[in-house]
C-alpha cells in the first residue's frame, strides 16, 4: 500500500500527517510526503511589487525553498519519532496540477490532505484544493481530507479503495 500525504507546512496539515503515520504503521504502508512550491507568490510579487528587482525575487525564491525544506524536516521528524520510515518530495508549480502529476507517477492507494476549517466565505475564497483533488482523481485512488481540528483516527482496511471523506 502507498500513501501520499500532501504537506504545506501549515498547522492544519499536522492532522493529515498524523493520519498518514498511523495508517502507515498499522498497514506497514509506504508513506510519501509531498510539498508543492507554489509559483503564484513569486508571480504576484514579480508583477506588482518587484518589477525589475532581481535581488527581491531571489529572496522570495529562497524563502519558498526554505519553507519547503522546513516542511520536509518537520515531516521527517514526526515520522522518525513514531518509528516510520517515509520519503519526502518537493515539486514546483500549481499545487493541484503537481499533486495530480505525482499521483499519476506514484499511483498511491490513498491521498491524505489537510483541510483548513473554513466558513462559507472562506471555502469560496480558498478554492478548496482538497475538494478539487477529490473530484479530479480517478476511482483507483481514495482521497481523505483531514480538517485541522480533527483528531487522528485509524482508518479500517476495508475502507481503503472506497470513497472516503473525513
N, C-alpha and C positions, 0 to 999 in steps of 0.2 A: 504494500500500500504506500502511496506517495501523498504527502500533504504539502500544499503550498500555502504559506501564510504571508499575507501582504502587510508590510510594515511601512509606517510613515514617520516614526519617531515621536508621534503624539501620544499623550496619556491614554486616549481611548483605545489604542492598539494593544495595550497590555492584556486586556481580556482575551483578545484573539490569540496572542502569543501563548497565554496560559492554556487555552483550549487546545492549541496545536501540540504543546508539550505533553499535556495529559493524555491526549489521544495517541500521540507518538509513542509514549511509554507503554500505554495499555495495549496497543496493537502492534508494537515493535515496527512502527512505520518509519519510512524515510521522510524527514521533515526538512523543508527548504524555505528559508525566509527570503522575501523579495522586497527590495526598496526601489522605487522608481523616482529618479531625479526629474522633476517636472520643469521643462524649459519655460513654462509660462511666466514664472517670476523673472527670469532673465529677459524675456521679450518685453515684458511690461516696463522694467527699468530701462532697457535699451531704448525703447521707443519714446518714453516720456521724459525720464529724468537724466539719463546718462548718455544722451546722444553725443558720440564722439569722445567719450571719456573712457578710454581703454582700461585705465587702472581700476576704475569703479566696476566695470564689467568683469574684470579678472577677480576682484574681491567677491563679487556675487557668485561667480563660479566656484571659488574656493570655499565659500560658506555653504553652498549646496553640496559640495563634495564632502566637507566636514560633517554636515548633517547626516548624509548617507552612511558615512563610516561610523558615526556615533550610534545610529540605529542598528547597524550590524554588530557593533561591540556590545550593546545592551542586549540584543537578541542572543548572541553567543553566551554572554554571562548568565542569562536566565536559563538557557538550555544546559549549560555546564553545571549550574547549581543543582539541577534536577537529575543530572546524570544522562542527559540525552545528547548524542552527537547529531549535529544538524549542519546543513550547508546554508550559505548566505550568498545572495546575488544582488547586483546593482544593475539596473537598466536606466537608460536615458530616453525621455520622450514623454508623450502624452500618456498619463497613467493607465487609462482604460485600454488603449491600444497596446501598450507594453505588457500589461498583465495578460491580455488575451494572447499575445505573441508567446509569452512564457508558457502559458497553458498549452498552446499548440505544440511547442517544442518538448515540454516536460511530460505532458499527459498525466497530470495528477488525478487521483481519485476524488480528492476533496480540496477545495479552496476555502480558506478562512480569512475573513477580513474583519477589521474593526469598524465600528459604526458610531458616529457621534450621536448622542441623544439630541434630537432636533425637534423643534416645534414645526408647525406647518410652514411658516415663512422660512425657517432655516432649511427645511427639505427643498423648498422651491429654489432658494439661492445656492445651495451646496452642489446641486447637480446629482447628488445621491449616487456616488460611484458604486457602492455595494449592490444597489438595486439594478443599475445598468449592467453590472458584471453578471448578476444572476440571470438577466434576460438574454445576455449575449453568449454565455457558454452553452454548449450542447447538453443533451441528456446524459452524456458519458461522465460529466463532472458535476458533482454537487457543490453548492456554494453555501457557506454558513457565514452570516454576518452577526458578529458579537457586539452588542451595544456596550458602550463604555461603562455602564453601570451594572452590567450582568456579572454574576459570579461564575467562575469557571465550572463547567459541568461535564460529566462524562457523556460521550455520545455512543450509544449502543451500536455494535457491529451491524445489526440488521438495518440500521438507518443509512449506512454508507451506500451510496449509489441512488438513494431516494432523494426526492426534492426536499431540501431541508431549509427552513428559515427560522432563525432564533431571534 
